[in-house]
Amino acid sequence: MPMSNYDKGFIDGVSIKNIPIVITQSYLSNVYWVDSVTGSNSNRGTLKYPVASLAYAIGLCTANNGDIIFVAEGHSEDVVAAAGINLNISGVTIIFLGNGAKRGTINFSTLVTASMTLTAANTTIVGARFTASIDALTGPIAISAADCQLINCSWYDGTTIDTSDCVVATTAASRLLIDGWNYYPGNEAGTQKNSQFKLTAISAPVLRNINIRGNFLVGNINNATTACTDMSLQNIVLKNSNATPKPGMVLQAACTGMAKNIDVRIVSGTSFVSSVAAVNWDNSCLGYHTDGACGTLIGTAYT
């Protein structure tokens, strides 16, 4: 029997003619393909015969089966109503393919309530490109289930378009992971936006490798109303250009957790974070209010 020289597997995955091979898939799980260019919802969802929409592909999945959906390069799908895409099947992973503007895209339009909801646990989204083509969206990505993950995703606001609160997660979103997120504002001539992440009473959320720059009335990251607990904050860059000025991060006083390698730039003053709360701040957490200057430590020095 032939033996492979790669008995440890392929750390970076394997592609044949740019088609990824799923090497971690269970033999019981299903793989579906979505392509708005060549697909049809009368198809089976195979690579050769993809379906046309992510909303339809979700309905093909089986709960807690390890199913995977690949969203093709060049795919574009509009969400035009509240819960226009409802990710309501547990344990599904959705992987967006392509680079730059050709990456598979979900666009929110028509109504300010247009949204994609994550209502099933263990939902993972990898590499999504999200865009807004209507001003003042309110919570277009709504998360209300445990152990959901957004990995290496990006959000783009358009010209004269600003999203009010982009990712909104409730207390049901325990152990939420957002790992790799870039926000690209337009010319910020739309409705004043509040925050990019609005998180309420979440247990053990992890936010890392995040870059959010723009004019936010509340804060780039907003722990709203009720404290999140056991937060993990790592490798985060926030710049809030609101002239009032406003902080880069809003935390409730009872918020707990650990923070490491955080950079926050505000227009003036030292209110980089609304409250250092009960979070432990590493000495790599710095605030800035003047260009070209060294940062100020966030948190209270241990004595």
DOBA-629027 format. One record per residue (C-alpha): residue number from 1; x, y, z. Coordinates in Angstrom, 2 decimals. Example, Ala and Ser with C-alpha at 12.3 -4.5 7.8 and 13.67 -1.06 7.14 Angstrom:
<pts>
+-----+---------+---------+---------+
!   k !      c1 !      c2 !      c3 !
+-----+---------+---------+---------+
!   1 !   12.30 !   -4.50 !    7.80 !
!   2 !   13.67 !   -1.06 !    7.14 !
+-----+---------+---------+---------+
</pts>
This chain:
<pts>
+-----+---------+---------+---------+
!   k !      c1 !      c2 !      c3 !
+-----+---------+---------+---------+
!   1 !    0.00 !    0.00 !    0.00 !
!   2 !    1.53 !    3.40 !   -0.97 !
!   3 !    2.54 !    5.63 !    1.92 !
!   4 !    2.42 !    9.43 !    1.96 !
!   5 !    5.49 !   11.49 !    2.80 !
!   6 !    3.10 !   13.92 !    4.54 !
!   7 !    2.01 !   11.74 !    7.43 !
!   8 !    1.53 !   14.83 !    9.62 !
!   9 !   -1.02 !   16.30 !    7.21 !
!  10 !   -0.95 !   19.70 !    5.53 !
!  11 !   -0.81 !   22.60 !    7.99 !
!  12 !   -1.91 !   25.17 !    5.40 !
!  13 !   -4.43 !   22.94 !    3.68 !
!  14 !   -4.33 !   21.61 !    0.11 !
!  15 !   -5.79 !   22.97 !   -3.12 !
!  16 !   -5.90 !   21.39 !   -6.57 !
!  17 !   -6.45 !   24.00 !   -9.30 !
!  18 !   -7.51 !   26.42 !   -6.56 !
!  19 !  -10.19 !   24.05 !   -5.25 !
!  20 !   -9.68 !   23.48 !   -1.49 !
!  21 !   -9.70 !   19.95 !   -0.16 !
!  22 !  -11.45 !   19.58 !    3.18 !
!  23 !   -9.08 !   17.45 !    5.23 !
!  24 !  -10.83 !   17.85 !    8.57 !
!  25 !  -14.29 !   16.90 !    7.38 !
!  26 !  -16.10 !   13.98 !    9.00 !
!  27 !  -17.07 !   11.23 !    6.60 !
!  28 !  -20.65 !   11.80 !    7.77 !
!  29 !  -20.74 !   15.51 !    6.99 !
!  30 !  -21.92 !   17.19 !    3.80 !
!  31 !  -20.29 !   19.85 !    1.65 !
!  32 !  -22.35 !   22.36 !   -0.32 !
!  33 !  -21.30 !   25.00 !   -2.83 !
!  34 !  -22.88 !   28.42 !   -3.41 !
!  35 !  -22.28 !   30.55 !   -6.51 !
!  36 !  -24.58 !   33.38 !   -7.59 !
!  37 !  -22.87 !   33.48 !  -11.01 !
!  38 !  -23.32 !   29.87 !  -12.15 !
!  39 !  -25.62 !   28.41 !   -9.51 !
!  40 !  -29.32 !   27.65 !   -9.31 !
!  41 !  -31.41 !   26.75 !   -6.29 !
!  42 !  -32.73 !   23.83 !   -8.27 !
!  43 !  -29.23 !   22.32 !   -8.19 !
!  44 !  -27.87 !   19.85 !   -5.65 !
!  45 !  -25.20 !   22.20 !   -4.30 !
!  46 !  -22.16 !   20.33 !   -5.62 !
!  47 !  -19.02 !   21.99 !   -6.96 !
!  48 !  -20.20 !   21.43 !  -10.53 !
!  49 !  -23.83 !   22.24 !   -9.78 !
!  50 !  -23.85 !   24.87 !   -7.02 !
!  51 !  -26.91 !   26.50 !   -5.52 !
!  52 !  -27.38 !   30.23 !   -6.02 !
!  53 !  -27.72 !   31.52 !   -2.45 !
!  54 !  -26.35 !   30.97 !    1.01 !
!  55 !  -29.87 !   31.31 !    2.39 !
!  56 !  -30.89 !   28.26 !    0.36 !
!  57 !  -27.75 !   26.25 !    1.15 !
!  58 !  -28.38 !   26.56 !    4.88 !
!  59 !  -31.66 !   24.72 !    4.41 !
!  60 !  -29.79 !   21.77 !    2.89 !
!  61 !  -27.61 !   21.27 !    5.98 !
!  62 !  -28.12 !   18.80 !    8.82 !
!  63 !  -27.78 !   19.99 !   12.41 !
!  64 !  -24.62 !   19.01 !   14.32 !
!  65 !  -23.31 !   17.05 !   11.35 !
!  66 !  -20.18 !   19.08 !   10.65 !
!  67 !  -21.57 !   20.35 !    7.36 !
!  68 !  -19.52 !   22.86 !    5.36 !
!  69 !  -20.68 !   25.47 !    2.86 !
!  70 !  -18.21 !   26.98 !    0.39 !
!  71 !  -19.17 !   30.40 !   -0.99 !
!  72 !  -17.49 !   30.83 !   -4.37 !
!  73 !  -15.23 !   33.65 !   -5.45 !
!  74 !  -17.34 !   36.29 !   -7.16 !
!  75 !  -20.53 !   35.31 !   -5.34 !
!  76 !  -22.75 !   38.24 !   -4.37 !
!  77 !  -25.92 !   37.97 !   -2.32 !
!  78 !  -28.24 !   40.71 !   -1.12 !
!  79 !  -29.95 !   40.68 !    2.26 !
!  80 !  -33.03 !   42.88 !    1.98 !
!  81 !  -35.06 !   42.10 !    5.11 !
!  82 !  -34.72 !   41.29 !    8.79 !
!  83 !  -33.34 !   37.74 !    9.13 !
!  84 !  -32.97 !   37.67 !    5.35 !
!  85 !  -30.34 !   35.02 !    5.98 !
!  86 !  -31.02 !   32.96 !    9.08 !
!  87 !  -28.17 !   30.67 !   10.10 !
!  88 !  -30.38 !   28.37 !   12.15 !
!  89 !  -28.70 !   24.98 !   11.68 !
!  90 !  -26.23 !   24.11 !   14.44 !
!  91 !  -22.65 !   23.20 !   13.69 !
!  92 !  -22.38 !   24.60 !   10.16 !
!  93 !  -19.14 !   26.16 !    8.88 !
!  94 !  -19.34 !   28.67 !    6.01 !
!  95 !  -16.12 !   29.44 !    4.12 !
!  96 !  -15.91 !   32.39 !    1.70 !
!  97 !  -13.41 !   32.05 !   -1.14 !
!  98 !  -11.57 !   34.66 !   -3.20 !
!  99 !   -9.50 !   37.77 !   -2.54 !
! 100 !  -10.25 !   41.48 !   -2.30 !
! 101 !  -13.41 !   42.65 !   -4.05 !
! 102 !  -13.75 !   39.22 !   -5.68 !
! 103 !  -14.21 !   37.47 !   -2.35 !
! 104 !  -17.66 !   36.03 !   -1.81 !
! 105 !  -19.83 !   38.93 !   -0.59 !
! 106 !  -22.97 !   39.44 !    1.47 !
! 107 !  -24.51 !   42.86 !    0.86 !
! 108 !  -27.14 !   44.48 !    3.09 !
! 109 !  -29.63 !   46.74 !    1.34 !
! 110 !  -33.23 !   47.98 !    0.94 !
! 111 !  -34.25 !   48.14 !    4.63 !
! 112 !  -32.29 !   49.44 !    7.63 !
! 113 !  -33.45 !   46.29 !    9.47 !
! 114 !  -31.88 !   43.96 !    6.87 !
! 115 !  -29.91 !   41.34 !    8.79 !
! 116 !  -28.18 !   38.00 !    8.87 !
! 117 !  -28.99 !   36.20 !   12.11 !
! 118 !  -26.92 !   33.54 !   13.84 !
! 119 !  -29.53 !   31.72 !   15.90 !
! 120 !  -27.95 !   28.24 !   16.05 !
! 121 !  -24.99 !   27.27 !   18.22 !
! 122 !  -21.55 !   26.44 !   16.82 !
! 123 !  -21.98 !   28.47 !   13.65 !
! 124 !  -18.68 !   29.50 !   12.06 !
! 125 !  -18.16 !   32.05 !    9.30 !
! 126 !  -14.72 !   32.27 !    7.71 !
! 127 !  -13.45 !   34.99 !    5.40 !
! 128 !  -16.73 !   36.77 !    4.66 !
! 129 !  -16.79 !   40.11 !    2.88 !
! 130 !  -19.76 !   42.12 !    4.18 !
! 131 !  -20.91 !   45.33 !    2.48 !
! 132 !  -23.59 !   47.93 !    3.15 !
! 133 !  -25.52 !   49.73 !    0.41 !
! 134 !  -28.10 !   51.40 !    2.64 !
! 135 !  -27.42 !   53.99 !    5.33 !
! 136 !  -28.14 !   53.51 !    9.05 !
! 137 !  -28.29 !   49.70 !    9.19 !
! 138 !  -29.12 !   48.59 !   12.73 !
! 139 !  -27.59 !   45.27 !   13.70 !
! 140 !  -27.08 !   43.61 !   10.31 !
! 141 !  -25.14 !   40.76 !   11.93 !
! 142 !  -27.17 !   39.58 !   14.92 !
! 143 !  -25.81 !   36.79 !   17.11 !
! 144 !  -27.99 !   35.06 !   19.71 !
! 145 !  -26.47 !   31.58 !   20.04 !
! 146 !  -23.49 !   30.09 !   21.89 !
! 147 !  -20.06 !   29.24 !   20.49 !
! 148 !  -20.40 !   31.19 !   17.25 !
! 149 !  -17.29 !   32.35 !   15.42 !
! 150 !  -16.48 !   35.11 !   12.92 !
! 151 !  -12.99 !   34.49 !   11.54 !
! 152 !  -11.05 !   36.79 !    9.19 !
! 153 !  -14.08 !   38.79 !    8.10 !
! 154 !  -14.32 !   42.36 !    6.79 !
! 155 !  -17.03 !   45.03 !    6.75 !
! 156 !  -17.21 !   47.79 !    4.13 !
! 157 !  -19.46 !   50.84 !    4.46 !
! 158 !  -20.22 !   52.61 !    1.18 !
! 159 !  -20.16 !   56.24 !    0.10 !
! 160 !  -22.47 !   58.29 !    2.37 !
! 161 !  -23.35 !   55.04 !    4.13 !
! 162 !  -22.64 !   54.34 !    7.80 !
! 163 !  -23.78 !   51.28 !    9.73 !
! 164 !  -25.15 !   52.17 !   13.16 !
! 165 !  -24.23 !   49.03 !   15.13 !
! 166 !  -22.71 !   46.35 !   12.94 !
! 167 !  -22.31 !   43.16 !   14.99 !
! 168 !  -24.89 !   42.92 !   17.77 !
! 169 !  -24.57 !   40.01 !   20.18 !
! 170 !  -26.77 !   39.22 !   23.17 !
! 171 !  -26.24 !   37.32 !   26.41 !
! 172 !  -27.09 !   34.07 !   24.60 !
! 173 !  -23.88 !   34.42 !   22.56 !
! 174 !  -21.65 !   32.80 !   25.20 !
! 175 !  -18.05 !   32.16 !   24.15 !
! 176 !  -18.39 !   34.28 !   21.03 !
! 177 !  -15.14 !   34.41 !   19.04 !
! 178 !  -14.31 !   37.24 !   16.67 !
! 179 !  -10.82 !   36.54 !   15.36 !
! 180 !   -9.64 !   38.75 !   12.52 !
! 181 !  -11.94 !   41.68 !   11.67 !
! 182 !  -11.25 !   44.74 !    9.54 !
! 183 !  -13.61 !   47.68 !    9.18 !
! 184 !  -13.38 !   49.93 !    6.13 !
! 185 !  -15.44 !   53.14 !    6.46 !
! 186 !  -16.65 !   55.07 !    3.45 !
! 187 !  -16.42 !   58.86 !    3.53 !
! 188 !  -18.47 !   58.86 !    6.77 !
! 189 !  -21.03 !   61.27 !    5.32 !
! 190 !  -23.98 !   59.08 !    6.30 !
! 191 !  -25.94 !   58.81 !    9.56 !
! 192 !  -23.77 !   59.00 !   12.68 !
! 193 !  -22.82 !   55.46 !   13.68 !
! 194 !  -22.72 !   54.19 !   17.25 !
! 195 !  -20.34 !   51.21 !   17.31 !
! 196 !  -18.94 !   48.38 !   15.25 !
! 197 !  -19.50 !   45.71 !   17.93 !
! 198 !  -22.34 !   45.97 !   20.44 !
! 199 !  -22.01 !   43.21 !   23.03 !
! 200 !  -24.40 !   42.76 !   25.95 !
! 201 !  -23.86 !   40.49 !   28.99 !
! 202 !  -21.81 !   37.87 !   27.14 !
! 203 !  -19.83 !   35.27 !   29.05 !
! 204 !  -16.24 !   34.56 !   27.94 !
! 205 !  -16.17 !   36.37 !   24.60 !
! 206 !  -12.85 !   36.46 !   22.74 !
! 207 !  -12.00 !   39.46 !   20.53 !
! 208 !   -8.63 !   39.39 !   18.82 !
! 209 !   -6.78 !   40.59 !   15.72 !
! 210 !   -9.21 !   43.47 !   15.14 !
! 211 !   -8.78 !   46.80 !   13.36 !
! 212 !  -11.64 !   49.33 !   13.59 !
! 213 !  -11.17 !   52.98 !   12.62 !
! 214 !  -13.89 !   55.59 !   12.19 !
! 215 !  -16.22 !   58.12 !   13.80 !
! 216 !  -18.29 !   56.39 !   16.50 !
! 217 !  -20.72 !   58.20 !   18.78 !
! 218 !  -20.53 !   55.55 !   21.53 !
! 219 !  -17.28 !   53.67 !   20.92 !
! 220 !  -15.75 !   51.35 !   18.34 !
! 221 !  -16.48 !   48.44 !   20.70 !
! 222 !  -19.43 !   48.83 !   23.03 !
! 223 !  -20.14 !   46.54 !   25.98 !
! 224 !  -23.67 !   47.87 !   26.29 !
! 225 !  -26.04 !   47.99 !   29.27 !
! 226 !  -24.88 !   44.87 !   31.16 !
! 227 !  -21.30 !   43.76 !   31.75 !
! 228 !  -19.59 !   41.05 !   29.77 !
! 229 !  -17.57 !   38.68 !   31.94 !
! 230 !  -14.25 !   36.89 !   31.47 !
! 231 !  -13.49 !   38.78 !   28.27 !
! 232 !  -10.30 !   38.08 !   26.32 !
! 233 !   -9.09 !   41.10 !   24.35 !
! 234 !   -5.96 !   40.66 !   22.22 !
! 235 !   -4.24 !   42.49 !   19.36 !
! 236 !   -6.83 !   45.21 !   18.84 !
! 237 !   -6.36 !   48.59 !   17.12 !
! 238 !   -9.13 !   51.16 !   17.58 !
! 239 !   -9.22 !   54.74 !   16.32 !
! 240 !  -12.26 !   56.86 !   17.14 !
! 241 !  -12.24 !   60.16 !   15.26 !
! 242 !  -15.37 !   61.49 !   16.98 !
! 243 !  -14.54 !   65.08 !   17.95 !
! 244 !  -16.52 !   65.12 !   21.23 !
! 245 !  -14.25 !   63.07 !   21.96 !
! 246 !  -15.56 !   59.55 !   22.51 !
! 247 !  -13.64 !   56.45 !   23.70 !
! 248 !  -12.49 !   53.59 !   21.55 !
! 249 !  -14.00 !   51.04 !   23.91 !
! 250 !  -16.96 !   51.21 !   26.29 !
! 251 !  -16.94 !   48.76 !   29.20 !
! 252 !  -19.43 !   48.40 !   32.03 !
! 253 !  -17.93 !   48.81 !   35.51 !
! 254 !  -18.46 !   45.13 !   36.38 !
! 255 !  -16.82 !   43.84 !   33.21 !
! 256 !  -14.03 !   41.32 !   33.87 !
! 257 !  -11.31 !   39.79 !   31.73 !
! 258 !   -7.81 !   40.14 !   30.34 !
! 259 !   -6.46 !   42.59 !   27.75 !
! 260 !   -3.17 !   42.42 !   25.88 !
! 261 !   -1.67 !   44.45 !   23.02 !
! 262 !   -4.46 !   47.01 !   22.70 !
! 263 !   -3.93 !   50.37 !   20.94 !
! 264 !   -6.66 !   53.02 !   21.24 !
! 265 !   -6.47 !   56.44 !   19.55 !
! 266 !   -9.01 !   59.16 !   20.40 !
! 267 !   -9.14 !   62.83 !   19.43 !
! 268 !   -8.12 !   64.28 !   22.79 !
! 269 !   -7.94 !   63.53 !   26.50 !
! 270 !   -7.24 !   60.21 !   28.16 !
! 271 !  -10.64 !   58.49 !   28.12 !
! 272 !   -9.38 !   55.79 !   25.80 !
! 273 !  -11.66 !   53.26 !   27.51 !
! 274 !  -14.83 !   54.45 !   29.27 !
! 275 !  -13.96 !   52.34 !   32.33 !
! 276 !  -11.02 !   50.04 !   32.94 !
! 277 !  -13.59 !   48.04 !   34.94 !
! 278 !  -12.25 !   44.85 !   36.52 !
! 279 !  -10.23 !   43.97 !   33.44 !
! 280 !   -6.52 !   43.20 !   33.82 !
! 281 !   -4.56 !   45.34 !   31.35 !
! 282 !   -1.16 !   44.19 !   30.12 !
! 283 !    1.51 !   46.90 !   29.83 !
! 284 !    1.19 !   46.59 !   26.05 !
! 285 !   -2.23 !   48.31 !   26.23 !
! 286 !   -1.75 !   51.93 !   25.21 !
! 287 !   -3.87 !   55.01 !   24.54 !
! 288 !   -3.02 !   57.91 !   22.22 !
! 289 !   -4.42 !   61.38 !   21.62 !
! 290 !   -1.58 !   63.06 !   19.72 !
! 291 !    0.04 !   61.83 !   16.52 !
! 292 !    3.73 !   61.12 !   16.74 !
! 293 !    3.66 !   60.66 !   20.53 !
! 294 !    4.24 !   57.66 !   22.76 !
! 295 !    1.20 !   56.00 !   24.24 !
! 296 !   -0.17 !   56.17 !   27.77 !
! 297 !   -0.75 !   52.97 !   29.69 !
! 298 !   -4.39 !   51.94 !   29.93 !
! 299 !   -5.35 !   50.70 !   33.39 !
! 300 !   -4.16 !   51.41 !   36.91 !
! 301 !   -0.53 !   50.72 !   37.78 !
! 302 !    0.06 !   47.95 !   40.33 !
! 303 !    1.64 !   49.22 !   43.52 !
+-----+---------+---------+---------+
</pts>
